[in-house]
């Protein structure tokens, strides 16, 4: 009889042992641990039940729920753990590998869990482990970007926890299953928002482009795979069929296209592309039909493969040249021919070119929209697919590897294909992209529902895809001079966060402070005993409550918007303290309101 082996446990134990493994054995150990996790996931795919069930107080914790939905996501997360570790095999920082493994362990733990308590534990593990992959970039701004990332995810975690607690109070269990979306309660939306923040759903997305582009060259491989796709899994598990997700998914798909076209940083372009591509998955979950959920799961698998390949290609450019902006690069096909080929495979895969990864998955979501008579989302998603080929299939490879050579002499001299392990990882990633796009039957067999009466290899679908790609190619070459990269700052929704924080800070410093000054002056002039008592109370309340809370709110909001550049531990503690205090106040208020 087969038994469940939790891959998260293997990765956590492996990470804890890693620092004592030194010398020639370390590289072998680095490959062995994620390979064991992948083997464990493959063995678990033969099971179908709840495993690793523990009683904790009045709750039943399920750490090993195995079904087809959890298995397909677990397999791709384990695969990317192997590829990502291989790509960064030459990195000599044990802490960076440990953070990556804890991060994947959190993702796999979330995927396999069957209750909200264990889900929340692994959910927070992902957030706190992944931030180190940003900090290990070790640039001046890496610390501030990482703290902003952590701050936003901490707030998202509190929102999720509020929803979990209100749901438990309402239904009396902690089972992590599909919620009653036909009759949504406030906790339904809180849980959905908590998941949606990790999925970078607009307008809760602004953390992603800055954080992922700031990550270390190998840390970005893990970041692009785990957080958003684990969030897609949780949405598919708990929120499938929620109509609002269709609207949000379509907005994401189009919003990400616009900013990717404008972007000058090659890795930030890919980060904006994640927002767009995850939009297809969110829309598929919102449609909620069997084919739509299958399409969301299949596209998550394809997305992890081609996006990790693209981040490996651009990461190789960053690793070899130290540059990541189009305006500082160009003409690199002469110096990095193998990297160019692998990157083009990723570009064709994300563009849903025939026989490449997304060709087998993206069309399932669009087809599901038409089958459910949701014509406007289906047409807009198809339009977004044209934009994907425009910025990722054409702009990225053209201006990075061809186009004008903007490299300095030092950059050009350093350019070249990367180390053998990075090349080998890109070979594996490229092969999987082609296999999934050319022979998707194995992927389809792993999807949550049987794939009936659907094949991407029809004449109609082939001609439709070629026409869309041809239209995008024509538009690119006609408008190429307008798409020339420029070193500029594009204003996003975080502009709103910064300005709201600024306005709130002005209100605190001037009108509220003016009232405080007038009150204190009245106490000094009048000097009445009763007023003195009131004034003493006001002075205490002002210092301990008003000044702290309002200043904390303002700093928190501005930090979310990226305005506050945190560089000292004291400032970090200040902001995190107020963020957690504000979140706790919101949580307590929601619970009290609901109980009353």
Order of alpha helices (4+ residues) and beta strands (2+ residues): alpha-alpha-beta-beta-alpha-alpha-alpha-alpha-alpha-alpha-alpha-alpha-alpha-alpha-alpha-alpha-alpha-alpha-alpha-alpha-alpha-alpha-alpha-alpha-alpha-alpha-alpha
